[in-house]
Amino acid sequence: SGEQKISIQSFNPDFPAKSTLSREEINIWFYKRYEGRTRRSVLSAIDHWHSNIRKSDQCYYHEKIVLKLENLRSIGIIPVIVSGSSIELLKPFANELNITQVIATKLQTKQGKYTGKIVGYPCIKNIKRISVLSILKKENVSTVHCHAFGDHISDAPMLQTVGRANIIAGDHRLESLALQNEWNIINISSTS
């Protein structure tokens, strides 16, 4: 298949030192590591991680993207996060950015513990597209008036669905697709 693979380094002794996996496979592998952990302990660890990010000098938000978000919000556009990450990981950022709707990968729990499984499919590729179409239908909004942002070629199905696609520069294949479709390209490393 022509699907892109991502090289990752292991941070788990059970995982090969170098492997090429799709984004879906990475998500499934990553969330298997949650198996047996209590929801409370995972949420506590996420809060601790997020707190450390906020205390560090690490710039987690790109000024151009936040400015674009605020400009869109000022004209009545309601932001929604659509991501392959889990809802648990995204919630602190959504709260900080005052975004109330998060569509993301759902993790299965039983009796207060994570099973290591995903509910349904990872929110990647076509699942993002389907999720966007679903929320637009629910909110009675045309795709023509929808803005979407993506930073990886796996975001292409979602970006092709909306009237106003924005890509964050960095993935050459996505940039090429953006040029072909005359999508907005945002270079977060430049000051212009």
N, C-alpha and C positions, 0 to 999 in steps of 0.2 A: 504494500500500500504506500501511497505518497505522503502518509502522515508524518509530521515532524516529530522527532524524538529529542528529548532534552537530556544532556549529560548531567549527572549529579554525582557528588561525592558522598560517600557513606557517612552518616553520623549514628549508625546503629551497627553493632558487630554482626548482626544477622543479615545485613544487606551487603551485596557485593561491593568491593571497593570502588569500582566504576561500573556504571550501568547506564543504558539508554532506555528511558521509559517515556511514554506519552504523558501529557498532563493528567489525564484520567487515571493512568496507572500510578503516577506519583501520589495523587490524592488518596486513592484506595490504600496504597502502601502506608502513607503517612498516618491516616486515621486508624489503621489497624493497631498502631502503637497506643491508642487510647483504651484498648480493651482492658476491662477490669477496673479502670480508674473511676472514681466517683465523680459525678457531675460537679459536686461542690469543690473537690480538689482541683479539677481542671479549670473551673472558673476562677478559683483563687490564683492558680498559676498564671492564667491569662491576665488577671488584674495586676499581678506583680510584674509581669513582662511589660505590660502597657505603661505602668507607673515608671519603670526603669527607662523606657524609651522617652517619656515626657521629661524626666530629670536629666537625661543626657543631652549632649550637643547635637545628637543625631537629628537631622531634618527629615521627619517622616512625611510631611505634607509638602508638595511642590507648590510654591506660591502661585504660579501661573494656573494650575489646575483649580486651586481653591478660589482664586479670583474669578475664573470662568464659572465655577459653581455658584458663587455669590451673584454674579451678573445674571445668570439664568434664573436663579431664585427670585431676583428683584423684578423680573418680568413675568412672574407667576408660574414658572416651571418648577414642579415638585421633584426633588432629587430622590433617586432610588439606587441603592447599591445592588449590583448584580455581579456575583463573584463565585469563583470555584472554591474559595476559602470557606471555612465553616462559619455559621452564624455566630458561634461563640467567640471566634477570633475577631470578627468584624464589629461586633456590638460596641466595644469601647470607642472605636473610631467613628462609628455612626453617631453615637451619643455626642462626641466632641464636635462633630460637624453638623449637629442638629438634623440628622437624617433619620426619619422614623421608619422607612421601609427598607428592609434588607432581604434580598432574595439570594440565597447561597446554599452551599452543600449542607444537607441536614444529616446529623449524626444520630445513629440509633442508640437509645438507652433502654435498659430494662432494670427495674427496681433500683433506680438512682445511679446505675453504673453504665458506662459506655460499653457497647458490645464489640467495638472495633469495626463496625459495619456502617455503611452509608445507607440512608433511606433513599431509595430510588437510584438516581444516577448523580455523579458529580455535576455541579452547575458549570459546565464547560461546553464550548462549541455550540452545537445545535440546542442543547438544553438552555443555554443563555438566551438564544433566539426565541425559543418557545416561551420561556419565562417572561421576556419583554412583551411578546405579543399578548400573553395572558393578562399581565397587569394593565396594558393599554386598553384591552377590551373591557376589563373590570372598571377602569376609570373613564371609559368612553373617550379615549384620546386617539387621534389618527397617528399612524407611524410617521407621517409627513412632518408632524410637529414635535417628534421625539428626537432628543439629542442622546447620543451614546458616546462613551469614551472607552478606548481599548488600547492595550500596550503589547499585545501578543497576537500572532496569526490565528490562534485559537478563538480570538474574539471576532473574527471575520463574519461568521454567520449572523451575529447580533448586529454588527455594524452595517451589514448589507440590508438589514431589515428596516432601519430607521431613515428618516429624512435628512438628518444632520449628524453625520459620523465624524468623530474627532479621534485622532490617534496620537498617542504619545510616542515620539520618535525613539527608536532603539532596536526595533525588530525590522530588519531589512526587508523581509518578505511582506510584512504588513505595510511598511512604507511604500513599497512598490505597488501594492494593491490600492493604497490610498491615492497615489499619483494617478493610477488608471481610472479611478472613480471620482477624482477631484474632491477628495475628502480633506478636511482640515488636518494639518500635521502640526503638533505642538512640540517644539523642541524645549524640553525643560532644562537643558544644560546651558542654553544661551540666555542672554539678558535682553534680547530683542523681542 
